[in-house]
Amino acid sequence: MATIQPIAYDEIVDLFAEPAIAERVLSFHPSPGMQERVEALLEKNRNGTLTPDEQAELDEVERLEHFMRLVKARLRQKLAQ
């Protein structure tokens, strides 16, 4: 089931999707430490051994990743205009 994003979500995406900071935003990647943490959480998820706190952490990481994808897509759209 898909969730509907609130209008405020779009406003925040637009705030971060500013051409003035395009290079920084488009080149952003999580740090190696964060990447390792996410990989560990994903592995535990595949094995069915996530704790409730780890599941909450993984859920939040997934929300943030989705947010960054939206920001980058909106920024690319603005730059193409």
WOFENDA-V21357 format. One record per residue. N is the residue number from 1. NEAR is the number of other ideal C-beta (glycine too) atoms within 10 Angstrom. Layout:
BEGIN
n & near
N & NEAR
N & NEAR
END
This chain:
BEGIN
n & near
1 & 2
2 & 4
3 & 5
4 & 6
5 & 11
6 & 9
7 & 7
8 & 8
9 & 12
10 & 13
11 & 9
12 & 13
13 & 19
14 & 14
15 & 9
16 & 15
17 & 21
18 & 13
19 & 11
20 & 7
21 & 12
22 & 15
23 & 9
24 & 8
25 & 18
26 & 12
27 & 8
28 & 11
29 & 8
30 & 14
31 & 8
32 & 8
33 & 8
34 & 12
35 & 11
36 & 11
37 & 16
38 & 16
39 & 10
40 & 12
41 & 18
42 & 13
43 & 11
44 & 15
45 & 13
46 & 9
47 & 8
48 & 6
49 & 9
50 & 17
51 & 9
52 & 7
53 & 8
54 & 15
55 & 13
56 & 11
57 & 15
58 & 18
59 & 11
60 & 10
61 & 16
62 & 12
63 & 10
64 & 12
65 & 12
66 & 11
67 & 14
68 & 16
69 & 11
70 & 18
71 & 20
72 & 18
73 & 12
74 & 17
75 & 20
76 & 13
77 & 10
78 & 13
79 & 11
80 & 6
81 & 5
END
